[in-house]
Amino acid sequence: MRILLKDGIKYLSYKYKDEDELERMVMEHSEIIFGADSVFFLKQKIKASSGIGTIPDGFVLLINDKKWYILEMELASHPLYEHIVVQVSKFNNAIKNPETRKKLIDVFFDEADGNIQIRRKFEFYGITKELYKFLSDAINKDPEVIVVIDEKTKELDEVCGGLPRTTVLRFETYYRQKIGVGVHIHSFDTLKDYEIKEQIPPEEEEKELKEITPLGKRRVEILLTEKISPRKYGLISIAKKHRSFFPGYEEPFTLITDIGEIRTRVVSAPKGTKKGDPEAGTYITAGLKPWYDKHNDLKEGNKLIIEVIEPKKKYRLDVE
């Protein structure tokens, strides 16, 4: 059994319920796994000329490389030979069919044209016109297969070692002991070497943090009072001196708690206040009621500790 240890806290290996759960997690982090210029397209049925069909778990297109991949998500607990070799063989037969490639080009174009985020990504990398031609040129090249699996084993090496144009990427998840997968760490391989910035010296790190959070603090202490009945309404009151520690008005951020991650935001400002205003808002709300329900022993005078993990995006909520 593998264990991760972070700041003295144990994270245990998580077993995915099924391949769909693994697929959802991979999709969530696809840009890190496959690259910033990657576009993830949803699964589509593809058919060989014989009519035999199969459904890959998705497709990835790399814009800069004009290269595409067929995805297969697998769990190491499954019979790997029967799952992977059979599927990859079906993929290879299906993409030899010109009708299959034409269908994929049409589907990818419709998906890109109808999704503003995908369209903007193509535009960001210079594909502002002739998107259909770009997709045609890419898809008419032979793809590679990426097998994403939760554990690399000797059997996996034997199965995939003989498959041409196949890359295996490991994707593991660890959950915080006694809390569950709501607080987790992913450990995974990437398709390309991930661009890593040089390690920041402590003094520069502090300077950078101050630029993002003007107070220059890594945590704030908030005294609970009964003035706003925080338990009843699921609120955390923010003093003016702490306001710049948090994201702008109505901008969502994550609180990591002992009941899992909570998506929340800063609210309560005069009508007409623009979203993102760095000074507007007096309460944190949304999703906090279950946390208060668990901590039913909280009372006036207790301190809430909010520590920054990723400035303006992710924080940890504890009780002192």
PAMARTOR-238857 format. One record per residue (C-alpha): y negated, z, x negated. Coordinates in steps of 0.02 Angstrom, whole numbers, plus 50000, padded with zeros to 5 digits. Each point is the difference from the previous one (the first is absolute). Example, Ala and Ser with C-alpha at 12.3 -4.5 7.8 and 13.67 -1.06 7.14 Angstrom:
# PAMARTOR-238857
+-------+-------+-------+
!    yy !    zz !    xx !
+-------+-------+-------+
! 50225 ! 50390 ! 49385 !
! 49828 ! 49967 ! 49931 !
+-------+-------+-------+
This chain:
# PAMARTOR-238857
+-------+-------+-------+
!    yy !    zz !    xx !
+-------+-------+-------+
! 50000 ! 50000 ! 50000 !
! 49828 ! 49954 ! 49936 !
! 49850 ! 50116 ! 50022 !
! 49817 ! 49968 ! 49967 !
! 49891 ! 50147 ! 49950 !
! 49813 ! 49988 ! 50032 !
! 49886 ! 50149 ! 49966 !
! 50150 ! 50115 ! 50016 !
! 50051 ! 49928 ! 50170 !
! 50171 ! 49919 ! 50021 !
! 50022 ! 49829 ! 50080 !
! 50178 ! 49954 ! 50051 !
! 50079 ! 49829 ! 50016 !
! 49980 ! 49928 ! 50176 !
! 50137 ! 49897 ! 50082 !
! 49931 ! 49861 ! 50110 !
! 50064 ! 49999 ! 50178 !
! 50029 ! 49813 ! 49994 !
! 49938 ! 49841 ! 49918 !
! 49859 ! 49986 ! 50127 !
! 49925 ! 50163 ! 49936 !
! 50010 ! 49938 ! 49821 !
! 49920 ! 49836 ! 50055 !
! 49853 ! 50089 ! 50081 !
! 49965 ! 50100 ! 49843 !
! 50010 ! 49846 ! 49890 !
! 49879 ! 49906 ! 50114 !
! 49878 ! 50145 ! 49992 !
! 49992 ! 49987 ! 49810 !
! 50030 ! 49813 ! 49980 !
! 49841 ! 49965 ! 49901 !
! 50048 ! 50126 ! 49867 !
! 50182 ! 49943 ! 49993 !
! 49970 ! 49812 ! 49999 !
! 49822 ! 49988 ! 49934 !
! 49821 ! 49999 ! 50064 !
! 50007 ! 49813 ! 50035 !
! 50160 ! 50014 ! 50103 !
! 50012 ! 49961 ! 50185 !
! 50142 ! 50078 ! 50100 !
! 50065 ! 49892 ! 50144 !
! 50110 ! 50073 ! 50136 !
! 50183 ! 49956 ! 50020 !
! 50046 ! 49832 ! 50076 !
! 50167 ! 49922 ! 50039 !
! 50045 ! 49858 ! 49882 !
! 50141 ! 49875 ! 50024 !
! 50105 ! 49889 ! 49888 !
! 50028 ! 49818 ! 50050 !
! 50170 ! 50054 ! 50067 !
! 49913 ! 50112 ! 50127 !
! 50053 ! 50164 ! 49919 !
! 49852 ! 50118 ! 50009 !
! 49945 ! 50161 ! 49919 !
! 49848 ! 50114 ! 50008 !
! 49926 ! 50060 ! 49834 !
! 49906 ! 50165 ! 50001 !
! 49837 ! 49914 ! 49959 !
! 49915 ! 49878 ! 49883 !
! 49873 ! 50025 ! 49861 !
! 49880 ! 49869 ! 49935 !
! 49907 ! 50022 ! 49836 !
! 49836 ! 49905 ! 50016 !
! 49955 ! 49987 ! 49815 !
! 50174 ! 49943 ! 49949 !
! 50025 ! 49892 ! 50155 !
! 50174 ! 50074 ! 50008 !
! 50100 ! 50075 ! 50142 !
! 50144 ! 50120 ! 50024 !
! 50129 ! 50040 ! 50133 !
! 50027 ! 50185 ! 50026 !
! 50162 ! 50095 ! 50032 !
! 49989 ! 50188 ! 50031 !
! 50159 ! 50097 ! 49963 !
! 50069 ! 50176 ! 49994 !
! 50116 ! 50039 ! 49854 !
! 50117 ! 50089 ! 50122 !
! 50044 ! 49834 ! 50082 !
! 50136 ! 49880 ! 49940 !
! 49889 ! 49907 ! 49878 !
! 50106 ! 49847 ! 49966 !
! 50022 ! 49959 ! 50184 !
! 49816 ! 50031 ! 50038 !
! 49910 ! 49925 ! 49851 !
! 50109 ! 49855 ! 49942 !
! 50027 ! 49935 ! 50177 !
! 49815 ! 50014 ! 50044 !
! 49938 ! 49919 ! 49840 !
! 50123 ! 49857 ! 50025 !
! 49932 ! 49974 ! 50176 !
! 49821 ! 50005 ! 49935 !
! 50038 ! 49868 ! 49869 !
! 50085 ! 49886 ! 50126 !
! 49860 ! 50019 ! 50127 !
! 49858 ! 49955 ! 49883 !
! 50087 ! 49837 ! 49955 !
! 49965 ! 49947 ! 50179 !
! 49831 ! 49907 ! 50009 !
! 49979 ! 50055 ! 50181 !
! 50011 ! 50182 ! 49947 !
! 49864 ! 49979 ! 49871 !
! 49889 ! 49907 ! 50123 !
! 50023 ! 50140 ! 50127 !
! 49956 ! 50133 ! 49872 !
! 49842 ! 49907 ! 49947 !
! 49945 ! 49990 ! 50183 !
! 50041 ! 50183 ! 50034 !
! 49912 ! 50062 ! 49843 !
! 49847 ! 49893 ! 50039 !
! 49990 ! 50066 ! 50179 !
! 50019 ! 50179 ! 49938 !
! 49866 ! 49978 ! 49867 !
! 49882 ! 49909 ! 50118 !
! 50019 ! 50134 ! 50134 !
! 49986 ! 50152 ! 49886 !
! 49826 ! 50027 ! 49929 !
! 50064 ! 50114 ! 49860 !
! 50123 ! 49869 ! 49938 !
! 49871 ! 49862 ! 50017 !
! 49872 ! 50098 ! 49901 !
! 50126 ! 50032 ! 49862 !
! 50028 ! 49813 ! 49979 !
! 49811 ! 49975 ! 49999 !
! 49979 ! 50137 ! 49870 !
! 50117 ! 49905 ! 49883 !
! 49909 ! 49836 ! 50029 !
! 50104 ! 49922 ! 50139 !
! 49857 ! 49965 ! 50120 !
! 50054 ! 49826 ! 50055 !
! 50164 ! 49907 ! 50020 !
! 50102 ! 50158 ! 50026 !
! 50139 ! 49899 ! 50081 !
! 50014 ! 49889 ! 49845 !
! 50002 ! 50153 ! 49888 !
! 50143 ! 50075 ! 50100 !
! 50094 ! 49835 ! 50002 !
! 49988 ! 49982 ! 49811 !
! 50061 ! 50179 ! 49976 !
! 50142 ! 50000 ! 50126 !
! 50067 ! 49833 ! 49941 !
! 50040 ! 50084 ! 49835 !
! 50165 ! 50093 ! 49989 !
! 49979 ! 50186 ! 50036 !
! 50077 ! 50148 ! 49914 !
! 50087 ! 50143 ! 50089 !
! 49942 ! 50180 ! 49983 !
! 50124 ! 50136 ! 50044 !
! 49913 ! 50166 ! 50036 !
! 50124 ! 50144 ! 49995 !
! 49989 ! 50190 ! 50002 !
! 50113 ! 50026 ! 49849 !
! 50060 ! 49894 ! 49855 !
! 50186 ! 50018 ! 49971 !
! 50134 ! 49922 ! 49890 !
! 50065 ! 49906 ! 50152 !
! 49827 ! 49930 ! 50029 !
! 49991 ! 49936 ! 49821 !
! 50168 ! 49914 ! 50021 !
! 49952 ! 49924 ! 50168 !
! 49827 ! 49937 ! 49951 !
! 50041 ! 49956 ! 49821 !
! 50082 ! 49838 ! 50054 !
! 49868 ! 49948 ! 50125 !
! 49873 ! 49872 ! 49940 !
! 49812 ! 50025 ! 50025 !
! 50022 ! 50178 ! 50065 !
! 49894 ! 50151 ! 49955 !
! 50047 ! 50179 ! 50045 !
! 49864 ! 50129 ! 50033 !
! 50038 ! 50184 ! 50027 !
! 49901 ! 50095 ! 50134 !
! 50030 ! 50188 ! 50016 !
! 49915 ! 50135 ! 50102 !
! 49995 ! 50188 ! 49968 !
! 49948 ! 50129 ! 50130 !
! 49918 ! 50168 ! 49974 !
! 50125 ! 50143 ! 50010 !
! 49992 ! 50101 ! 50162 !
! 49874 ! 49878 ! 50077 !
! 50084 ! 49830 ! 50014 !
! 49953 ! 49819 ! 49976 !
! 49827 ! 50028 ! 50075 !
! 49951 ! 50050 ! 49823 !
! 50085 ! 49880 ! 49881 !
! 49997 ! 49907 ! 49834 !
! 50061 ! 49822 ! 49977 !
! 50077 ! 49940 ! 49837 !
! 50026 ! 49812 ! 49987 !
! 50010 ! 49847 ! 49889 !
! 49864 ! 49866 ! 50008 !
! 50022 ! 49813 ! 49992 !
! 49866 ! 49985 ! 49865 !
! 49937 ! 50120 ! 49869 !
! 49878 ! 50112 ! 50091 !
! 49824 ! 49999 ! 49928 !
! 49970 ! 50174 ! 49930 !
! 49828 ! 50057 ! 49949 !
! 49982 ! 50098 ! 49840 !
! 50021 ! 50186 ! 50025 !
! 49833 ! 50078 ! 50040 !
! 49943 ! 50144 ! 49888 !
! 49976 ! 50163 ! 50098 !
! 49811 ! 49995 ! 49982 !
! 49993 ! 49821 ! 50063 !
! 50118 ! 50041 ! 50143 !
! 49885 ! 50141 ! 50053 !
! 49849 ! 49885 ! 49988 !
! 50088 ! 49869 ! 50106 !
! 50047 ! 50129 ! 50130 !
! 49820 ! 50059 ! 50010 !
! 49942 ! 49824 ! 50032 !
! 50118 ! 49986 ! 50148 !
! 49975 ! 50178 ! 50062 !
! 49823 ! 50052 ! 49953 !
! 50044 ! 50183 ! 50002 !
! 50116 ! 49969 ! 49854 !
! 50126 ! 50117 ! 50079 !
! 50187 ! 49980 ! 50012 !
! 50013 ! 50118 ! 50148 !
! 49896 ! 50088 ! 50131 !
! 50027 ! 50164 ! 50093 !
! 49962 ! 50004 ! 50185 !
! 49984 ! 50168 ! 50089 !
! 50076 ! 50004 ! 50173 !
! 49890 ! 50065 ! 50140 !
! 50025 ! 50014 ! 50186 !
! 49836 ! 49917 ! 50042 !
! 50079 ! 49832 ! 50035 !
! 50175 ! 50059 ! 50046 !
! 50084 ! 49894 ! 49865 !
! 50176 ! 50035 ! 50064 !
! 49959 ! 49951 ! 50178 !
! 49920 ! 49834 ! 49954 !
! 50090 ! 49961 ! 49837 !
! 49842 ! 49995 ! 49894 !
! 49943 ! 50045 ! 49826 !
! 49814 ! 50032 ! 49985 !
! 49912 ! 49925 ! 49847 !
! 49849 ! 50086 ! 49926 !
! 49859 ! 49886 ! 49947 !
! 50027 ! 50047 ! 49819 !
! 50179 ! 49933 ! 50010 !
! 49963 ! 49841 ! 50097 !
! 49996 ! 49881 ! 49851 !
! 50174 ! 50058 ! 49948 !
! 50074 ! 49901 ! 50146 !
! 49998 ! 49816 ! 50054 !
! 49862 ! 49925 ! 50106 !
! 49980 ! 50026 ! 50187 !
! 50154 ! 49943 ! 50100 !
! 50086 ! 49932 ! 49844 !
! 50185 ! 50047 ! 50004 !
! 50081 ! 50101 ! 49861 !
! 50162 ! 50096 ! 49972 !
! 50031 ! 50186 ! 49993 !
! 50164 ! 50050 ! 49919 !
! 50062 ! 50158 ! 50084 !
! 50158 ! 50104 ! 50017 !
! 50042 ! 49904 ! 50160 !
! 49977 ! 49830 ! 49919 !
! 49857 ! 49877 ! 49982 !
! 49860 ! 50004 ! 50130 !
! 49883 ! 49853 ! 50025 !
! 49831 ! 50068 ! 50048 !
! 49811 ! 49970 ! 49983 !
! 49829 ! 50082 ! 50001 !
! 49915 ! 49994 ! 50171 !
! 49861 ! 50075 ! 50107 !
! 49834 ! 49913 ! 49968 !
! 49855 ! 49938 ! 50108 !
! 50029 ! 49846 ! 50108 !
! 49971 ! 49841 ! 49903 !
! 50057 ! 50069 ! 49832 !
! 50078 ! 49862 ! 49898 !
! 50178 ! 50014 ! 49939 !
! 50004 ! 50042 ! 49815 !
! 49839 ! 50102 ! 49999 !
! 50031 ! 50119 ! 49853 !
! 49896 ! 50142 ! 50073 !
! 50045 ! 49991 ! 50185 !
! 50133 ! 50106 ! 50084 !
! 50035 ! 50185 ! 50008 !
! 50185 ! 50017 ! 50044 !
! 50167 ! 49933 ! 49939 !
! 50108 ! 49960 ! 50149 !
! 50149 ! 49895 ! 50060 !
! 50179 ! 50053 ! 49968 !
! 49962 ! 50181 ! 49954 !
! 50060 ! 50086 ! 50158 !
! 50186 ! 50003 ! 49947 !
! 49949 ! 50074 ! 49832 !
! 49903 ! 50140 ! 50086 !
! 50148 ! 50028 ! 50117 !
! 50113 ! 50031 ! 49850 !
! 49872 ! 50117 ! 49920 !
! 49977 ! 50109 ! 50153 !
! 49965 ! 50151 ! 49891 !
! 49833 ! 49928 ! 49939 !
! 49851 ! 50105 ! 50048 !
! 49815 ! 50015 ! 49969 !
! 49965 ! 50029 ! 49816 !
! 50148 ! 49898 ! 49933 !
! 49959 ! 49865 ! 49874 !
! 50057 ! 49820 ! 50011 !
! 50017 ! 49916 ! 49830 !
! 49977 ! 49811 ! 49995 !
! 50039 ! 49920 ! 49833 !
! 49962 ! 49819 ! 49955 !
! 50149 ! 49895 ! 49948 !
! 49922 ! 49828 ! 50013 !
! 49811 ! 50009 ! 50029 !
! 49945 ! 49943 ! 50172 !
! 50179 ! 49956 ! 50046 !
! 50125 ! 50141 ! 49980 !
! 49986 ! 50192 ! 49998 !
! 50116 ! 50151 ! 50007 !
! 49973 ! 50137 ! 50132 !
! 50059 ! 50177 ! 49963 !
! 49961 ! 50177 ! 50057 !
! 49945 ! 50138 ! 49882 !
+-------+-------+-------+
